Amino acid sequence: MVTTQHLYSLLFLFNLLFAATVIFLERRNVGATWAWLMVLFFLPGVGFILYLFLGQNLSRRKIYKIKEEQREFVEHLVERQKREIRQIHFHDPAMIHYQDMIYMNLSSGRSLYTQDNRVDIFTEGSAKFESLFAAIREAKHHIHLMYYIVKDDGLGRRLIRELEAKAREGVRVRFLYDPIGSSGLPRRYFRPLLEAGGKVAAFFPSKIPYINLRLNYRNHRKLAIVDGSCGYIGGLNVGDEYLGLDKRFGHWRDTHLKVCGGGVFQMQMQFVLDWNLSSADHISDLTAYFPAAGHPGQVGMQIVASGPNNEKEQIKKAYIKMIHAARQSVWIQTPYFVPDESLMTALKMAALSGVDVRLMLPGTPDHPLVYWASTSYLGELLSVGVKCYLYRNGFLHAKTIVVDGRIASVGTANIDLRSFKLNFEVNAVLYDTDTAVKLQRIFADDQNDSELLTMEQYKNRPLYKRFLESCARLLSPIL
């Protein structure tokens, strides 16, 4: 007769075997391994189910299928740039100091360098979407959109109407969305676009209703490409809250870019890869989607993408390389701050070397658990002289780094382990003094709407907050 004791013993043995699998077969980051072991042993049975949904390791799987000739073409361009990196004539002479960073992004992420780009910066949603709608109306051949969150509200419905009208004109419209980020989106939302001839795909959807074994690996990218000649990249999703119309958050402070020039080539390539992974209707004839680039500007740029399918963590490496390159200043804005040891060490070394390191976070959380984990790291930074600001004029969602007023990064990746290891992300690394100075000014303006956190305030925070921070930090490798 099976007793409760027998069941408990079997469950314990099962947990032990599963824990051994996590340790010896998955070969995970040590912090993530310990976090999962805690979940497995403190939540027997339940921990196993959570692991199935949240703990799969995609890094050994080749999820992107690329034709050999396309792979060879990109590799040829990358290798040629690597050979010629020392001979590049930079439009901005200050960029000669960042040749090694360009080379690293080429080697690690196959991120081609272009310097014929024009870049417009948006700091709030209404201006960005008005610009996008204008570009959509001018589209002649195709419109490609990729968003993590799409909502069936005023902005979302306006976007669909604009896309429907272009699809009826014969423009090829493709819309890729993340079904977990857009979990409340009804099926009827895309119906007008589909009836007009547009195409829609979901990234890693649930094959069985309510069960998604890739729940933890989401496409957090936000890209819009029109006719292969202009593209949008940054932190803004599709929804009224990103226009500042949500009473909970109020003003929504974000950073988004419009790019025209050679940088759009790699934005388009990333969309094609993600689309072909998600849709049976592949984009195969690429000629029409990669028109000969004009020369509208002089901003240098690399589009750096990363995801859980690759262990190189290209965006994190780009962040760390930027911080190590700093001689005067590192100014960072991020809604979530859950760094690993390597990034924390880079920030502390910079501050201890006399670099002006500033970190700006939201003053009001949208995800309390992640917020508590974020604030747990601030004491270490304050102790070495990092200036920490809490943004008070609504919600800060920008993901930007500006170094020395010369180079910068704007994109979708937060400074957290989820963006570095679990999400599919994409950033624009900008090599241009004028653009970096503009982003510095934006940061300085945001300081006027922020509270400077002092060490005394941090030490005097309530005991319950310290307890919540400690618990959240233990789980930070899997948040």
C-alpha positions in Angstrom: 0.0 0.0 0.0 1.4 3.4 -1.0 1.6 5.8 1.9 2.0 9.5 2.1 5.6 8.9 3.3 6.3 6.8 0.1 4.9 9.5 -2.1 7.0 12.1 -0.3 10.1 9.9 -0.8 9.3 9.5 -4.5 8.8 13.2 -4.9 12.1 13.9 -3.1 13.9 11.4 -5.3 12.3 12.9 -8.5 13.4 16.4 -7.4 16.9 15.2 -6.7 17.2 13.7 -10.2 15.7 16.8 -11.8 18.1 19.0 -9.8 21.0 16.9 -11.1 19.8 17.5 -14.6 19.7 21.3 -14.0 23.3 21.2 -12.6 25.1 18.8 -14.9 23.2 18.8 -18.2 22.0 22.4 -18.6 25.4 24.0 -17.5 23.7 27.2 -16.5 25.0 30.4 -14.9 25.8 29.5 -11.3 23.4 32.2 -9.9 20.5 30.9 -12.0 21.3 27.3 -11.0 21.1 28.1 -7.3 17.9 30.0 -7.8 16.3 27.1 -9.6 17.5 24.6 -7.0 15.8 26.8 -4.4 12.6 26.7 -6.3 12.8 22.9 -6.9 13.5 22.0 -3.2 11.1 24.5 -1.6 8.3 23.9 -4.0 8.5 20.2 -4.8 6.4 19.2 -7.7 5.3 22.8 -8.4 9.0 23.7 -9.0 9.2 21.1 -11.7 6.2 22.5 -13.5 7.6 26.0 -13.2 10.9 24.8 -14.7 9.1 23.3 -17.7 7.5 26.6 -18.4 10.3 29.0 -17.4 13.6 27.1 -17.3 14.3 25.7 -20.7 17.7 26.5 -22.2 17.6 27.5 -25.8 21.3 28.4 -26.2 22.2 25.0 -27.8 19.4 25.1 -30.4 19.7 26.6 -33.8 16.3 28.1 -34.0 17.0 30.4 -36.9 17.3 28.7 -40.3 19.3 30.8 -42.8 20.0 29.9 -46.4 23.6 29.1 -47.0 24.0 31.8 -49.6 22.5 34.4 -47.3 24.7 33.3 -44.4 27.8 33.5 -46.7 26.8 36.9 -47.9 26.6 38.3 -44.4 29.8 36.6 -43.3 31.6 38.1 -46.3 30.5 41.6 -45.3 31.5 41.0 -41.7 34.9 39.6 -42.5 35.6 42.4 -45.0 34.7 45.0 -42.3 36.9 43.3 -39.8 39.8 43.5 -42.2 39.2 47.1 -43.1 38.3 48.4 -39.6 41.6 50.3 -39.3 41.1 52.0 -42.6 37.6 53.4 -42.0 37.4 57.1 -42.6 35.1 58.2 -39.8 32.8 61.2 -40.4 33.2 62.0 -36.7 37.0 61.9 -36.0 36.3 61.1 -32.3 35.0 57.7 -33.3 38.5 56.4 -34.2 38.9 55.6 -30.4 36.1 53.1 -30.7 37.4 50.8 -33.4 37.9 48.0 -31.0 34.2 48.3 -29.9 33.0 48.2 -33.5 35.3 45.1 -34.1 33.9 43.4 -31.0 30.3 43.9 -32.1 31.2 42.6 -35.6 32.9 39.5 -34.1 30.3 38.7 -31.4 27.0 39.8 -33.1 27.8 40.1 -36.8 26.7 43.7 -36.4 27.7 45.6 -39.5 28.9 49.2 -39.1 27.3 51.9 -41.2 27.8 55.7 -41.0 25.3 57.1 -43.6 22.4 57.3 -41.1 20.1 60.1 -40.1 18.7 59.7 -36.6 15.7 61.4 -35.0 15.1 61.0 -31.3 11.7 60.7 -29.7 11.2 61.1 -25.9 7.4 60.4 -25.8 4.9 58.3 -27.6 2.7 60.7 -29.5 5.5 62.2 -31.6 6.9 58.8 -32.4 3.6 57.3 -33.5 2.7 60.4 -35.6 6.0 60.0 -37.3 5.4 56.3 -37.8 1.9 56.9 -39.2 3.2 59.5 -41.6 5.8 56.9 -42.8 3.2 54.2 -43.2 1.0 56.5 -45.4 4.0 57.1 -47.7 4.8 53.4 -48.0 5.1 52.0 -51.5 6.2 48.4 -51.2 6.1 47.0 -47.6 5.6 47.7 -43.9 7.1 45.4 -41.3 6.2 45.8 -37.6 7.4 43.9 -34.6 6.1 44.7 -31.1 6.2 43.0 -27.7 3.0 44.6 -26.3 0.1 45.4 -28.6 -3.2 46.6 -27.0 -6.7 46.8 -28.5 -7.2 50.4 -27.4 -7.3 53.8 -29.1 -3.7 53.7 -30.3 -3.8 50.1 -31.2 -7.0 50.4 -33.3 -5.7 53.5 -35.1 -2.5 51.6 -36.0 -4.6 48.8 -37.5 -6.7 51.2 -39.5 -3.6 52.8 -41.0 -2.2 49.3 -41.9 -5.5 48.1 -43.3 -5.6 51.1 -45.7 -2.1 50.4 -47.0 -2.8 46.7 -47.4 -5.9 47.5 -49.5 -3.6 49.6 -51.7 -1.4 46.5 -52.3 1.4 47.3 -49.9 2.8 44.2 -48.3 2.1 44.5 -44.5 3.5 42.1 -42.0 2.8 42.3 -38.3 4.8 40.2 -35.8 3.7 40.3 -32.1 4.5 38.5 -28.9 1.5 36.6 -27.6 2.7 36.7 -24.0 3.4 40.4 -24.0 0.1 40.9 -25.8 -1.8 38.4 -23.8 -5.0 40.4 -23.5 -5.2 41.0 -27.3 -8.4 39.6 -28.7 -8.3 37.6 -32.0 -10.6 40.1 -33.7 -8.0 42.8 -33.4 -6.1 41.8 -36.5 -9.2 40.8 -38.5 -9.4 44.1 -40.6 -5.7 43.8 -41.5 -6.0 40.2 -42.5 -9.2 40.8 -44.5 -7.3 43.5 -46.4 -4.5 41.1 -47.3 -2.0 41.8 -44.5 -0.2 39.0 -42.7 0.1 38.4 -39.0 2.3 36.1 -37.0 2.9 35.3 -33.3 6.3 34.7 -31.9 6.6 31.3 -29.9 2.8 31.0 -29.5 1.1 28.3 -27.4 0.6 25.1 -29.4 -1.7 23.8 -26.7 -4.3 26.3 -25.3 -3.0 27.9 -22.0 0.3 25.9 -22.1 3.4 27.5 -23.5 6.7 25.7 -22.8 8.6 28.7 -24.1 6.8 31.1 -21.8 10.1 32.5 -20.5 11.6 33.3 -23.9 9.9 36.3 -25.3 10.5 38.6 -28.3 10.9 42.0 -26.5 12.0 43.7 -29.7 10.2 46.8 -31.1 10.9 47.4 -34.7 9.1 49.1 -37.6 10.6 49.1 -41.1 9.0 50.9 -44.0 10.1 50.1 -47.6 13.5 49.1 -46.3 14.6 52.7 -46.1 13.5 53.9 -42.7 13.1 52.1 -39.4 12.0 52.7 -35.8 13.7 51.2 -32.8 13.4 51.8 -29.0 11.3 51.2 -26.0 7.8 52.1 -27.1 5.1 49.4 -27.5 1.6 49.9 -28.9 -1.0 51.1 -26.4 -2.5 54.2 -24.9 -0.3 54.0 -21.8 2.7 54.7 -24.1 1.0 58.0 -24.9 0.8 58.9 -21.2 -3.0 58.1 -21.1 -2.9 55.5 -18.3 -3.9 57.1 -15.0 -1.8 54.6 -13.1 1.5 55.7 -14.7 0.6 59.2 -16.0 3.4 60.7 -18.2 5.3 57.9 -20.0 8.9 58.9 -20.5 10.6 56.7 -23.2 13.3 56.9 -25.8 12.8 55.8 -29.4 14.7 56.4 -32.7 13.8 56.8 -36.3 16.7 55.7 -38.5 17.2 56.3 -42.2 20.3 54.9 -43.9 22.4 51.8 -43.9 21.5 50.8 -40.3 18.0 49.8 -41.5 19.6 46.9 -43.4 20.3 45.0 -40.2 17.0 46.0 -38.6 15.3 44.5 -41.7 17.4 41.4 -41.5 16.4 40.9 -37.9 12.8 41.2 -38.8 13.1 38.7 -41.6 14.8 36.2 -39.3 12.1 36.6 -36.6 9.3 36.5 -39.2 10.5 33.3 -40.9 10.9 31.7 -37.5 7.3 32.5 -36.6 5.4 32.2 -39.9 5.0 29.5 -42.5 4.7 32.2 -45.1 8.5 32.9 -45.4 10.1 35.9 -46.8 12.4 34.2 -49.3 13.1 36.6 -52.2 14.9 39.3 -50.3 15.9 41.6 -53.2 12.9 43.9 -52.9 13.3 44.2 -49.1 16.9 45.5 -49.2 16.9 48.4 -51.6 20.2 50.2 -52.3 20.7 52.5 -49.3 20.9 56.2 -49.9 23.2 58.5 -47.9 20.8 60.7 -45.9 23.1 61.3 -42.9 26.5 60.8 -41.2 25.7 59.0 -38.0 27.7 55.8 -37.3 25.7 52.9 -36.1 25.6 49.2 -35.3 22.4 47.2 -34.7 23.2 44.7 -32.0 20.8 41.8 -31.3 20.8 39.1 -28.7 18.6 36.3 -27.4 18.5 33.1 -25.4 19.4 31.1 -28.5 23.0 32.4 -28.2 25.3 32.3 -25.2 27.4 35.3 -26.3 25.1 37.9 -24.7 26.1 40.5 -27.3 24.1 43.4 -25.9 25.5 42.9 -22.4 29.0 42.8 -23.8 28.3 46.0 -25.7 27.2 47.7 -22.5 30.3 46.6 -20.6 32.6 47.6 -23.4 31.0 51.1 -23.4 31.4 51.4 -19.7 35.1 50.4 -19.8 35.7 52.9 -22.6 34.5 55.8 -20.5 36.9 58.5 -19.5 34.5 61.2 -18.3 30.9 60.0 -17.9 28.5 57.1 -18.1 24.8 58.1 -17.9 22.3 55.3 -17.8 18.5 55.2 -17.9 16.7 51.9 -17.4 13.3 50.9 -15.9 14.8 47.7 -14.4 18.2 47.3 -12.9 19.1 43.7 -12.1 22.8 43.4 -13.3 25.1 40.5 -13.1 28.5 40.7 -11.3 30.4 41.6 -14.5 28.2 44.7 -15.2 28.2 45.7 -11.5 32.0 45.4 -11.5 32.3 47.6 -14.6 30.2 50.3 -13.1 32.0 50.3 -9.8 35.4 50.3 -11.5 34.3 53.3 -13.6 33.1 55.3 -10.6 36.3 54.4 -8.6 38.3 55.6 -11.5 36.8 59.1 -11.3 34.2 58.6 -14.1 30.9 60.5 -13.5 28.5 57.5 -13.3 24.8 58.3 -13.1 21.9 55.8 -13.0 18.3 56.8 -13.4 15.4 54.5 -12.4 11.7 55.0 -12.2 10.6 56.4 -8.8 7.4 54.3 -9.1 7.5 50.6 -9.9 5.3 48.8 -12.5 6.6 45.3 -11.4 7.2 45.4 -7.6 9.3 42.2 -7.4 11.7 43.4 -10.1 11.7 46.9 -8.5 12.7 45.5 -5.1 15.5 43.5 -6.8 16.6 46.7 -8.6 16.8 48.8 -5.5 18.8 46.1 -3.6 21.8 47.0 -5.8 21.8 50.7 -5.3 23.7 50.7 -2.0 26.8 49.1 -3.6 26.8 51.8 -6.2 26.2 54.7 -3.8 29.1 53.5 -1.7 31.5 54.1 -4.6 30.2 57.4 -5.7 27.6 56.5 -8.3 24.8 59.1 -8.5 21.4 57.4 -8.4 18.2 59.3 -9.5 14.6 58.2 -9.1 12.4 59.7 -11.8 9.2 61.2 -10.4 7.4 62.7 -13.4 5.4 59.6 -14.4 7.1 56.4 -15.4 10.6 56.1 -16.9 10.8 53.3 -19.6 13.9 54.5 -21.6 16.8 52.1 -22.1 19.7 54.4 -22.9 23.4 54.6 -22.1 25.5 57.7 -23.0 29.3 57.6 -22.6 31.5 60.7 -22.6 29.0 62.5 -24.8 30.4 60.6 -27.8 28.8 57.2 -28.1 25.4 55.9 -26.9 23.0 53.0 -27.0 19.2 53.1 -27.4 17.1 50.1 -27.8 14.8 47.5 -26.2 17.2 45.9 -23.7 17.0 46.7 -20.0 19.9 46.5 -17.6 18.7 43.1 -16.2 19.3 39.4 -16.5 16.1 38.9 -18.4 17.2 41.2 -21.2 20.7 39.7 -21.2 19.8 36.0 -21.1 16.1 35.3 -21.7 14.5 37.9 -24.0 15.1 38.5 -27.7 16.4 42.1 -27.8 17.8 44.6 -30.2 19.7 47.9 -29.7 21.2 50.6 -31.8 24.8 51.5 -30.8 25.4 55.1 -32.0 28.8 56.4 -32.8 28.2 60.2 -33.2 29.0 63.1 -30.9 26.1 65.2 -31.9 23.6 62.4 -31.2 25.2 61.5 -27.9 25.2 65.1 -26.7 21.5 65.3 -27.5 20.9 62.2 -25.4 23.0 63.7 -22.6 20.8 66.8 -22.7 17.7 64.7 -22.5 19.1 62.9 -19.4 20.0 66.3 -17.8 16.4 67.5 -18.4 15.1 64.3 -16.8 17.2 65.0 -13.7 15.0 68.1 -13.1 12.1 65.7 -12.7 14.1 63.2 -10.5 15.1 62.8 -6.9 18.8 62.3 -6.1 19.0 59.3 -3.7 21.5 59.7 -0.9 23.3 57.1 1.0 21.6 58.4 4.2 18.2 57.9 2.6 19.1 54.5 1.4 20.4 53.3 4.8 17.2 54.7 6.5 14.8 52.8 4.3 12.2 50.7 6.3 13.2 47.2 7.5 10.3 45.6 5.5 11.8 47.1 2.3 15.2 45.6 3.1 13.5 42.2 3.6 11.6 42.4 0.3 14.8 43.5 -1.5 16.7 40.6 -0.1 14.1 38.0 -1.1 13.7 39.5 -4.6 17.5 39.6 -5.1 17.8 35.9 -4.3 15.4 35.3 -7.2 17.0 37.9 -9.5 18.7 35.3 -11.8 15.3 34.0 -12.9 13.1 37.2 -12.7 
